[in-house]
Amino acid sequence: MDFNVRKLASDAGIFFSRAVQFTEEKFGHAERTELDAHFENLLSRADCTKNWTEKIYRQTEVLLQPNPGARIEEFLYEKIDRKVPPRATNGEILGQYMLEAGKEFGADTPYGSTLIKVSDCQRKLGGAEREFLQTSSISFLTPLRNFLEGDWRTISRERRLLENRRLDLDACKARLKKAKAAESKAACEGEAVPDFQETRPRNYVLSASASAAEHELRVAQTEFDRQAKVTRLLVEGIGSTHVNHLRCLREFVEGQVMYYNQCHQYMQELQRELGRTCTDSSAVDSHSSSDPADPSTVLNPPSPLETDALQIEDVQPPASGTRKAKVLFDYKAGDSSELSLRADEVITVYTVPGMDSDWLIGERGNQKGKVPVTYLELLS
C-alpha cells in the first residue's frame, strides 16, 4: 500500500494544532469566533431532536420487541441484508398449547372445550399483534432510523467540518494579530534606534508576513462562511423532519388504536361465548336435577325465570331493595329474556330467589331482562 508520508505528516500536524487551539479556547487562552444567536439556536434544536429521536426509537424497539435476543437477531439479519424468519408471537404459542391440551383432555369435556375456545381467541390476538408489529416497524421505526442513520450523519459531518473551518479561521486571526504586533514593535524600535542597514529589511519581511497572514485570513473566512451556509441550510431542515415525524407518530397511534380495538373485540366475543356456555351448562344441570317425583320440587316450585323465559315481566324487585350498576362492555341479548346493554350506561339491578349467581335482573326504564354479572360494575 502506497502511503503519502508528507500528506500524513501534514494532516497530523494540522490535527495537533487544532487540538491545542481547542484546548486553549476551553481554558480561555485563545479567542473564539462565535456564531450568531439564531444559528446557535438551530444547532441546539438539531441536537435536541437527535437526542430525543434516539431515545424514542430505542424505547419503541423495546415496546415492540421486549426480548433483547430477538432484537439482536433482527439487527444482524438487517445488517447482512437478509429477511428475518417468521417468528410466532407469544399469543400464538399460548393458543397452540391450549389447543393441544384441549384436544388431549377431550373436546366434549367442559375444561377441554373451554381451552379450545380460548386458544382460538389467543391465536387471533397473536395475529393482531403480529400485524401491529409489522405496521409500526414500517410506519414509525423506519423513518426514525432513516433520520438517525441518514440526515443526522450528514449534519454531523458538516458540523465537524464547520468546526474545523472555525478553528482555521481563528488560527489565521491569531497569526495576523501576532504579525501586526511584531511589525508595530519593529517600527517602534526602528524609530528609537535608526539603523538604515538593518531596519529596512526587517520591516520588509514583517510587512510581507503580515500580508501573507491577511491573505490566509481572507481565504479562511471565505471557506468558513461557505461551510456555515451549508450547515445552516441542513439544520434549518429539522423543521421538515419534525413534520415528517409527526405524521409517522399519528400513524403509529392509529395502528395502536386499531390493534387494541381488535383485541377488545376478540375478548368480548370470547367472554360472551364463555358466558353462554356457563348458562347452558347451568340450565342442563338444573333441568336434570328437577325430578317431578321429588318432594322438594313441590315444596320449592321453580321461579318464573326457570319455567318460562317469557315471564320475565312478572318478576318484581325484592323488598330488600335494588342497586345501581355501571355497564363495562356492550352486550347483545341472546333471547327475549335478556336485556341488551350499552357500555358506560348505569342501570338498576337486583336478584331473585333461585336465579343463577352469574346473572342479575337489570332494568332500564320500562325495559327489563337478565344481564351477566361479568359485564357490570356494581356501584355502592
C-alpha positions in Angstrom: 0.0 0.0 0.0 1.4 3.4 -1.0 1.4 6.0 1.8 1.9 9.7 1.2 4.2 10.4 4.2 4.3 14.1 3.6 0.5 14.4 3.5 0.2 12.1 6.5 2.6 14.3 8.5 0.8 17.5 7.4 -2.6 16.1 8.5 -1.1 15.0 11.8 0.3 18.5 12.3 -3.0 20.2 11.5 -4.9 17.8 13.8 -2.4 18.5 16.6 -2.6 22.3 16.1 -6.4 22.2 16.1 -6.4 20.1 19.3 -4.0 22.6 21.0 -6.1 25.5 19.9 -9.4 23.9 21.0 -7.8 23.2 24.5 -6.6 26.8 24.7 -10.2 28.0 23.9 -11.6 25.9 26.6 -9.3 27.4 29.2 -9.9 30.9 27.8 -6.3 31.4 26.5 -7.4 31.9 22.9 -10.1 33.9 21.1 -13.0 32.1 19.5 -15.3 33.1 16.6 -18.9 32.9 17.8 -21.8 32.0 15.6 -24.9 34.3 15.6 -27.6 33.6 18.1 -30.1 32.2 15.5 -27.6 29.8 14.2 -26.8 28.6 17.7 -30.5 28.0 18.4 -30.8 26.0 15.2 -27.8 23.8 16.3 -29.3 23.4 19.7 -32.7 22.4 18.3 -31.0 19.9 16.0 -29.1 18.3 19.0 -32.3 18.1 20.9 -34.1 16.4 18.0 -31.4 13.9 17.6 -31.2 13.0 21.3 -35.0 12.6 21.8 -35.4 10.8 18.5 -32.8 8.3 19.5 -34.4 7.7 22.9 -37.9 7.3 21.4 -36.6 4.9 18.8 -34.8 2.7 21.3 -37.8 2.6 23.7 -40.2 1.9 20.8 -38.0 -1.1 19.9 -38.2 -2.4 23.4 -42.0 -1.9 23.4 -42.5 -3.8 20.1 -39.9 -6.5 20.9 -39.2 -6.9 24.7 -36.8 -9.8 24.0 -33.2 -8.5 23.7 -32.0 -11.6 22.0 -34.7 -11.3 19.3 -33.8 -7.6 18.8 -30.1 -8.6 18.3 -31.1 -11.3 15.8 -33.3 -8.8 13.8 -30.4 -6.3 13.8 -27.9 -8.9 12.5 -30.3 -10.0 9.7 -30.8 -6.4 8.8 -27.0 -5.8 8.6 -26.5 -8.8 6.3 -29.5 -7.7 4.2 -31.4 -10.9 4.9 -35.1 -11.2 5.7 -36.0 -12.0 9.3 -37.5 -15.5 9.5 -41.1 -15.5 10.7 -41.5 -15.9 14.4 -44.7 -16.9 16.3 -45.9 -14.4 18.8 -46.4 -15.3 22.5 -50.2 -15.3 22.0 -50.0 -17.7 19.0 -47.7 -20.1 21.0 -50.1 -20.0 24.0 -53.0 -20.6 21.7 -51.3 -23.6 20.2 -50.5 -25.1 23.6 -54.2 -24.6 24.7 -55.5 -26.2 21.6 -53.3 -29.3 22.0 -54.2 -29.5 25.7 -57.9 -29.2 24.9 -57.8 -31.9 22.4 -56.0 -34.2 24.8 -58.4 -33.5 27.6 -61.3 -34.0 25.3 -63.4 -31.5 23.4 -66.5 -33.0 25.0 -65.4 -32.1 28.5 -66.1 -28.6 29.9 -62.4 -27.9 30.5 -61.2 -29.2 27.1 -63.9 -27.4 25.2 -63.1 -24.1 27.0 -59.4 -24.5 26.3 -60.2 -24.9 22.6 -62.3 -21.8 22.6 -59.7 -19.7 24.5 -57.0 -21.0 22.2 -58.8 -19.7 19.2 -59.0 -16.2 20.8 -55.3 -16.3 21.7 -54.3 -17.1 18.2 -56.4 -14.2 17.0 -54.7 -11.9 19.5 -51.3 -13.1 18.4 -52.2 -12.5 14.7 -53.4 -9.0 15.6 -50.1 -8.4 17.5 -48.0 -9.6 14.5 -49.8 -7.2 12.1 -49.4 -4.3 14.6 -45.6 -5.0 14.9 -45.2 -5.0 11.2 -47.2 -1.9 10.6 -45.4 0.0 13.4 -42.0 -1.0 12.2 -42.7 0.3 8.7 -44.6 3.4 9.6 -42.8 4.6 12.7 -39.4 2.9 13.4 -38.1 3.0 9.9 -38.5 6.8 9.4 -36.8 7.4 12.8 -33.9 5.1 11.9 -33.5 6.8 8.5 -33.2 10.2 10.1 -30.6 8.9 12.6 -28.5 7.0 10.0 -29.0 9.4 7.1 -29.9 13.0 7.7 -28.2 13.3 11.1 -25.0 11.7 9.9 -24.8 14.3 7.1 -25.5 17.1 9.6 -22.8 15.8 12.0 -20.3 15.6 9.2 -20.9 19.1 8.0 -20.8 20.4 11.6 -17.4 18.8 12.2 -16.2 20.4 9.0 -17.6 23.8 10.1 -15.8 23.5 13.5 -12.5 22.8 11.6 -13.1 25.8 9.4 -13.7 27.9 12.5 -10.5 26.7 14.2 -8.6 27.5 11.0 -10.1 31.0 10.9 -9.2 31.7 14.5 -5.7 30.4 13.9 -5.3 32.8 10.9 -6.7 35.7 13.1 -4.1 34.9 15.8 -1.2 34.8 13.2 -2.3 38.1 11.7 -2.6 39.7 15.1 0.9 38.4 16.0 2.4 39.6 12.7 1.0 43.1 13.1 2.1 43.3 16.7 5.7 42.3 15.6 5.5 44.8 12.8 4.5 47.6 15.2 7.2 46.6 17.6 9.8 46.6 14.9 8.7 50.1 13.7 8.9 51.5 17.2 12.4 50.0 17.6 13.4 51.4 14.3 12.3 54.9 15.2 14.2 54.8 18.6 17.4 53.3 17.1 17.7 54.2 13.4 19.8 51.7 11.5 19.5 52.1 7.8 21.3 48.9 7.0 19.1 46.5 9.1 15.7 48.2 9.8 14.5 48.4 6.2 15.0 44.6 5.5 13.4 43.7 8.8 10.3 45.9 8.2 10.1 44.5 4.7 10.0 40.9 5.9 7.4 41.7 8.6 5.2 43.5 6.1 5.4 40.5 3.8 4.5 38.2 6.7 1.5 40.4 7.6 0.3 40.4 4.0 0.5 36.7 3.8 -1.4 36.4 7.1 -4.1 38.7 5.7 -4.4 36.6 2.6 -4.7 33.4 4.6 -7.3 35.1 6.8 -9.4 36.1 3.7 -9.3 32.5 2.4 -10.2 31.0 5.8 -13.0 33.5 6.2 -14.4 32.6 2.8 -14.3 28.9 3.5 -15.8 29.4 6.9 -18.7 31.4 5.5 -19.4 28.9 2.8 -19.4 26.0 5.3 -21.6 27.9 7.7 -24.1 28.5 4.9 -24.2 24.8 4.0 -24.6 23.8 7.7 -27.3 26.3 8.3 -29.3 25.0 5.4 -29.1 21.5 6.8 -30.1 22.3 10.3 -33.0 24.5 9.1 -34.4 21.3 7.6 -35.0 20.0 11.1 -38.4 21.7 10.9 -39.3 19.4 8.0 -38.1 16.4 10.0 -40.5 17.3 12.8 -43.4 17.4 10.3 -42.5 14.0 8.9 -42.1 12.5 12.4 -45.4 14.0 13.4 -47.1 12.2 10.5 -45.4 8.9 11.4 -46.4 9.4 15.1 -50.1 9.8 14.1 -49.9 6.6 12.0 -48.3 4.8 15.0 -51.2 5.9 17.2 -53.8 4.9 14.7 -52.1 1.5 14.5 -52.3 1.1 18.2 -55.9 2.1 18.3 -56.8 -0.5 15.6 -54.8 -3.2 17.4 -56.3 -2.6 20.8 -59.8 -2.4 19.3 -59.3 -5.7 17.7 -58.1 -7.2 20.9 -61.1 -5.8 22.8 -63.5 -7.2 20.2 -61.9 -10.6 20.4 -62.1 -10.7 24.2 -65.7 -9.5 24.2 -66.6 -12.3 21.8 -64.8 -14.8 24.0 -66.5 -13.5 27.1 -69.9 -13.7 25.6 -69.3 -17.2 24.3 -68.0 -18.4 27.7 -71.0 -16.7 29.4 -73.4 -18.6 27.2 -71.6 -21.8 27.8 -71.9 -21.4 31.6 -75.6 -20.5 31.2 -76.3 -23.6 29.0 -74.5 -25.9 31.4 -76.3 -24.4 34.4 -79.7 -24.9 32.6 -78.8 -28.5 31.8 -77.8 -29.2 35.5 -81.0 -27.6 36.8 -83.2 -29.5 34.4 -81.6 -32.8 35.2 -81.9 -32.3 38.9 -85.6 -31.4 38.8 -87.4 -34.6 39.3 -91.2 -34.5 39.3 -91.3 -37.2 41.9 -89.0 -35.2 44.2 -91.0 -33.6 47.1 -88.6 -30.7 47.1 -89.9 -29.7 43.7 -93.4 -29.5 45.0 -92.4 -27.6 48.2 -90.0 -25.2 46.3 -91.5 -24.6 42.9 -89.2 -23.1 40.3 -89.2 -19.3 39.8 -90.8 -17.7 36.7 -87.3 -17.4 35.2 -86.8 -21.1 35.2 -90.2 -22.2 34.0 -90.7 -19.7 31.2 -88.3 -17.1 29.8 -91.3 -15.1 28.6 -92.4 -14.5 32.2 -89.5 -12.1 32.8 -92.0 -9.2 33.0 -93.7 -10.8 36.0 -90.5 -10.6 38.1 -90.7 -7.8 40.8 -87.9 -6.1 42.7 -87.2 -7.7 46.1 -88.3 -5.9 49.2 -84.7 -5.6 50.4 -84.1 -3.0 47.6 -82.1 -2.7 44.4 -78.6 -1.5 43.4 -77.1 0.6 40.6 -74.5 -0.9 38.3 -72.3 0.6 35.5 -72.1 -1.4 32.3 -68.5 -2.2 31.3 -69.0 -3.6 27.8 -71.7 -3.7 25.2 -73.8 -6.8 25.4 -76.3 -8.1 22.9 -79.2 -10.1 24.3 -79.3 -13.7 23.4 -83.1 -14.1 23.7 -86.2 -12.2 24.8 -85.5 -12.9 28.5 -82.1 -11.0 28.4 -81.5 -7.2 28.3 -79.1 -5.7 25.8 -76.5 -3.3 27.3 -74.5 -0.3 26.2 -71.1 0.4 27.6 -70.9 3.1 30.3 -74.6 3.3 31.0 -76.0 2.9 34.5 -78.9 0.5 35.2 -80.8 -0.8 38.1 -80.1 -4.4 39.1 -81.3 -7.0 41.6 -81.5 -10.7 42.1 -84.4 -13.1 42.7 -84.6 -16.4 44.6 -83.4 -19.4 42.6 -81.6 -17.3 40.0 -78.1 -18.3 38.7 -75.4 -16.3 40.5 -73.8 -15.3 37.2 -76.8 -13.3 36.3 -78.9 -10.4 37.6 -82.2 -8.8 36.7 -81.5 -5.4 35.0 -83.9 -2.6 34.5 -83.6 0.4 32.2 -86.8 2.5 32.3 -89.6 0.2 31.2 -87.2 -2.5 29.9 -86.3 -5.4 32.0 -84.2 -8.6 31.4 -81.4 -10.8 32.6 -77.9 -9.3 32.4 -74.5 -11.1 33.0 -72.6 -10.0 36.2 -69.3 -10.0 34.4 -70.4 -7.1 32.3 -71.3 -4.9 35.3 -69.6 -2.9 37.9 -71.8 -2.7 41.0 -71.9 0.8 42.5 -72.2 1.4 46.2 
